[in-house]
Amino acid sequence: MREGDSSTDLGTVVAAVRARLESTHPAREALQSTAGAIENAEPELALDDLCHIIRFFGVRITQEEYSILQAVAQEFSMTELLEEAHLDPFVGI
């Protein structure tokens, strides 16, 4: 996975998660900030933000989305971030 690919994949996850949330859900605004980090070529920051948003707001993600997060984390040597985030309870919809 090249950096451009990881940003695209991360952006796809953020867009999919945002699309599933109701328009009034507070995580939608936070995810907009994450999308901004991706647009500014800061995938590491975006991944960190996304993990915090998932946990704080209790946002559910699919197994496929989690697999993408794992691949991005591995690419940027941030696997520890995912381990510490303990996202397992939020995976599977």
FIKOLZA-1660 file (N, C-alpha, C; in steps of 0.1 Angstrom, whole numbers, plus 5000, padded with zeros to 4 digits):
% residues 93
   i   px   py   pz ch aa at
   1 5009 4988 5000  A  M  N
   1 5000 5000 5000  A  M CA
   1 5009 5012 5000  A  M  C
   2 5007 5021 4990  A  R  N
   2 5014 5034 4990  A  R CA
   2 5007 5044 4998  A  R  C
   3 5014 5055 5002  A  E  N
   3 5008 5065 5010  A  E CA
   3 4995 5071 5004  A  E  C
   4 4995 5073 4991  A  G  N
   4 4983 5078 4984  A  G CA
   4 4972 5068 4986  A  G  C
   5 4975 5055 4985  A  D  N
   5 4965 5045 4987  A  D CA
   5 4959 5045 5001  A  D  C
   6 4968 5046 5011  A  S  N
   6 4964 5046 5025  A  S CA
   6 4955 5058 5028  A  S  C
   7 4958 5070 5022  A  S  N
   7 4950 5081 5024  A  S CA
   7 4936 5080 5018  A  S  C
   8 4936 5074 5006  A  T  N
   8 4923 5071 4999  A  T CA
   8 4915 5061 5007  A  T  C
   9 4921 5050 5011  A  D  N
   9 4914 5040 5019  A  D CA
   9 4909 5046 5032  A  D  C
  10 4917 5054 5039  A  L  N
  10 4913 5060 5052  A  L CA
  10 4901 5070 5049  A  L  C
  11 4902 5077 5038  A  G  N
  11 4892 5086 5035  A  G CA
  11 4879 5079 5032  A  G  C
  12 4880 5068 5025  A  T  N
  12 4868 5059 5023  A  T CA
  12 4861 5055 5035  A  T  C
  13 4869 5050 5045  A  V  N
  13 4864 5046 5058  A  V CA
  13 4857 5057 5065  A  V  C
  14 4863 5069 5065  A  V  N
  14 4858 5081 5072  A  V CA
  14 4844 5084 5066  A  V  C
  15 4844 5085 5052  A  A  N
  15 4832 5088 5045  A  A CA
  15 4821 5078 5048  A  A  C
  16 4824 5065 5048  A  A  N
  16 4814 5055 5050  A  A CA
  16 4808 5056 5065  A  A  C
  17 4817 5058 5074  A  V  N
  17 4813 5059 5088  A  V CA
  17 4804 5071 5089  A  V  C
  18 4808 5082 5084  A  R  N
  18 4800 5094 5085  A  R CA
  18 4786 5093 5078  A  R  C
  19 4786 5086 5067  A  A  N
  19 4773 5084 5060  A  A CA
  19 4763 5075 5068  A  A  C
  20 4768 5067 5076  A  R  N
  20 4760 5058 5084  A  R CA
  20 4754 5066 5096  A  R  C
  21 4760 5076 5100  A  L  N
  21 4755 5084 5112  A  L CA
  21 4744 5093 5109  A  L  C
  22 4735 5095 5118  A  E  N
  22 4724 5105 5116  A  E CA
  22 4730 5118 5115  A  E  C
  23 4723 5127 5108  A  S  N
  23 4728 5141 5106  A  S CA
  23 4731 5149 5118  A  S  C
  24 4724 5145 5129  A  T  N
  24 4726 5152 5142  A  T CA
  24 4736 5146 5151  A  T  C
  25 4742 5135 5147  A  H  N
  25 4751 5127 5156  A  H CA
  25 4764 5136 5157  A  H  C
  26 4769 5138 5170  A  P  N
  26 4780 5147 5172  A  P CA
  26 4793 5142 5166  A  P  C
  27 4794 5129 5163  A  A  N
  27 4806 5124 5157  A  A CA
  27 4808 5128 5143  A  A  C
  28 4797 5132 5136  A  R  N
  28 4798 5137 5122  A  R CA
  28 4807 5149 5121  A  R  C
  29 4806 5158 5130  A  E  N
  29 4814 5170 5130  A  E CA
  29 4829 5166 5133  A  E  C
  30 4831 5158 5142  A  A  N
  30 4845 5153 5145  A  A CA
  30 4851 5146 5133  A  A  C
  31 4843 5138 5126  A  L  N
  31 4848 5131 5115  A  L CA
  31 4852 5140 5103  A  L  C
  32 4845 5152 5103  A  Q  N
  32 4848 5162 5093  A  Q CA
  32 4863 5167 5095  A  Q  C
  33 4867 5168 5107  A  S  N
  33 4880 5172 5111  A  S CA
  33 4890 5161 5106  A  S  C
  34 4886 5149 5108  A  T  N
  34 4895 5138 5104  A  T CA
  34 4896 5138 5089  A  T  C
  35 4886 5140 5082  A  A  N
  35 4886 5141 5067  A  A CA
  35 4896 5152 5063  A  A  C
  36 4896 5163 5070  A  G  N
  36 4905 5174 5067  A  G CA
  36 4919 5170 5069  A  G  C
  37 4922 5162 5079  A  A  N
  37 4936 5158 5081  A  A CA
  37 4940 5149 5069  A  A  C
  38 4931 5141 5064  A  I  N
  38 4934 5133 5052  A  I CA
  38 4937 5141 5040  A  I  C
  39 4928 5151 5038  A  E  N
  39 4930 5160 5027  A  E CA
  39 4943 5168 5027  A  E  C
  40 4948 5170 5039  A  N  N
  40 4960 5178 5041  A  N CA
  40 4972 5168 5042  A  N  C
  41 4971 5156 5037  A  A  N
  41 4981 5146 5036  A  A CA
  41 4987 5143 5050  A  A  C
  42 4978 5141 5060  A  E  N
  42 4983 5138 5074  A  E CA
  42 4975 5125 5078  A  E  C
  43 4978 5114 5071  A  P  N
  43 4971 5101 5074  A  P CA
  43 4974 5096 5088  A  P  C
  44 4985 5099 5094  A  E  N
  44 4988 5094 5107  A  E CA
  44 4979 5101 5117  A  E  C
  45 4978 5114 5116  A  L  N
  45 4969 5122 5124  A  L CA
  45 4955 5118 5123  A  L  C
  46 4951 5115 5110  A  A  N
  46 4937 5111 5108  A  A CA
  46 4934 5098 5114  A  A  C
  47 4943 5088 5113  A  L  N
  47 4941 5075 5120  A  L CA
  47 4940 5077 5135  A  L  C
  48 4948 5085 5141  A  D  N
  48 4948 5087 5155  A  D CA
  48 4934 5093 5159  A  D  C
  49 4930 5104 5151  A  D  N
  49 4917 5110 5153  A  D CA
  49 4906 5100 5152  A  D  C
  50 4906 5092 5142  A  L  N
  50 4895 5083 5139  A  L CA
  50 4894 5073 5151  A  L  C
  51 4905 5068 5156  A  C  N
  51 4905 5058 5167  A  C CA
  51 4898 5065 5179  A  C  C
  52 4902 5077 5182  A  H  N
  52 4896 5084 5194  A  H CA
  52 4881 5087 5192  A  H  C
  53 4877 5090 5180  A  I  N
  53 4863 5093 5177  A  I CA
  53 4855 5080 5179  A  I  C
  54 4860 5069 5173  A  I  N
  54 4853 5057 5175  A  I CA
  54 4850 5053 5189  A  I  C
  55 4861 5054 5197  A  R  N
  55 4859 5051 5212  A  R CA
  55 4850 5061 5219  A  R  C
  56 4853 5074 5217  A  F  N
  56 4846 5084 5225  A  F CA
  56 4831 5084 5222  A  F  C
  57 4827 5083 5209  A  F  N
  57 4813 5084 5205  A  F CA
  57 4807 5070 5204  A  F  C
  58 4815 5060 5206  A  G  N
  58 4809 5046 5204  A  G CA
  58 4805 5043 5190  A  G  C
  59 4812 5048 5181  A  V  N
  59 4808 5046 5166  A  V CA
  59 4812 5032 5162  A  V  C
  60 4803 5025 5155  A  R  N
  60 4805 5012 5150  A  R CA
  60 4812 5012 5137  A  R  C
  61 4821 5003 5134  A  I  N
  61 4827 5001 5121  A  I CA
  61 4826 4987 5117  A  I  C
  62 4827 4984 5104  A  T  N
  62 4827 4971 5099  A  T CA
  62 4840 4964 5101  A  T  C
  63 4840 4951 5099  A  Q  N
  63 4853 4943 5100  A  Q CA
  63 4862 4948 5088  A  Q  C
  64 4856 4950 5077  A  E  N
  64 4864 4955 5065  A  E CA
  64 4871 4968 5068  A  E  C
  65 4863 4977 5074  A  E  N
  65 4869 4990 5077  A  E CA
  65 4880 4989 5088  A  E  C
  66 4878 4980 5097  A  Y  N
  66 4888 4978 5107  A  Y CA
  66 4901 4972 5101  A  Y  C
  67 4899 4963 5091  A  S  N
  67 4910 4957 5084  A  S CA
  67 4918 4968 5076  A  S  C
  68 4911 4978 5071  A  I  N
  68 4918 4989 5064  A  I CA
  68 4926 4997 5074  A  I  C
  69 4920 5000 5086  A  L  N
  69 4927 5007 5097  A  L CA
  69 4940 5000 5101  A  L  C
  70 4939 4987 5102  A  Q  N
  70 4950 4978 5105  A  Q CA
  70 4961 4980 5094  A  Q  C
  71 4957 4979 5082  A  A  N
  71 4967 4981 5071  A  A CA
  71 4974 4994 5071  A  A  C
  72 4966 5005 5073  A  V  N
  72 4972 5018 5074  A  V CA
  72 4981 5019 5086  A  V  C
  73 4977 5014 5097  A  A  N
  73 4985 5015 5109  A  A CA
  73 4998 5007 5107  A  A  C
  74 4998 4996 5100  A  Q  N
  74 5010 4988 5098  A  Q CA
  74 5019 4996 5089  A  Q  C
  75 5013 5002 5078  A  E  N
  75 5021 5010 5069  A  E CA
  75 5029 5021 5076  A  E  C
  76 5023 5028 5086  A  F  N
  76 5029 5039 5092  A  F CA
  76 5035 5035 5106  A  F  C
  77 5037 5022 5108  A  S  N
  77 5043 5017 5120  A  S CA
  77 5035 5022 5133  A  S  C
  78 5022 5022 5131  A  M  N
  78 5013 5027 5142  A  M CA
  78 5004 5016 5148  A  M  C
  79 5009 5003 5146  A  T  N
  79 5000 4992 5151  A  T CA
  79 4998 4993 5166  A  T  C
  80 5007 4999 5173  A  E  N
  80 5005 5001 5188  A  E CA
  80 4993 5010 5191  A  E  C
  81 4991 5020 5182  A  L  N
  81 4979 5028 5184  A  L CA
  81 4966 5020 5184  A  L  C
  82 4965 5011 5174  A  L  N
  82 4953 5003 5173  A  L CA
  82 4951 4994 5185  A  L  C
  83 4962 4988 5190  A  E  N
  83 4962 4980 5201  A  E CA
  83 4958 4987 5214  A  E  C
  84 4963 4999 5215  A  E  N
  84 4959 5007 5227  A  E CA
  84 4945 5013 5226  A  E  C
  85 4940 5015 5214  A  A  N
  85 4926 5020 5212  A  A CA
  85 4916 5010 5216  A  A  C
  86 4919 4997 5216  A  H  N
  86 4909 4987 5220  A  H CA
  86 4896 4989 5212  A  H  C
  87 4896 4988 5199  A  L  N
  87 4885 4991 5191  A  L CA
  87 4876 4978 5189  A  L  C
  88 4881 4967 5193  A  D  N
  88 4873 4954 5191  A  D CA
  88 4858 4955 5194  A  D  C
  89 4854 4962 5206  A  P  N
  89 4840 4962 5209  A  P CA
  89 4832 4970 5199  A  P  C
  90 4838 4978 5191  A  F  N
  90 4831 4987 5181  A  F CA
  90 4831 4981 5167  A  F  C
  91 4837 4970 5165  A  V  N
  91 4838 4963 5152  A  V CA
  91 4827 4953 5150  A  V  C
  92 4820 4955 5139  A  G  N
  92 4810 4945 5135  A  G CA
  92 4796 4951 5135  A  G  C
  93 4791 4954 5123  A  I  N
  93 4777 4959 5122  A  I CA
  93 4770 4952 5112  A  I  C
% end
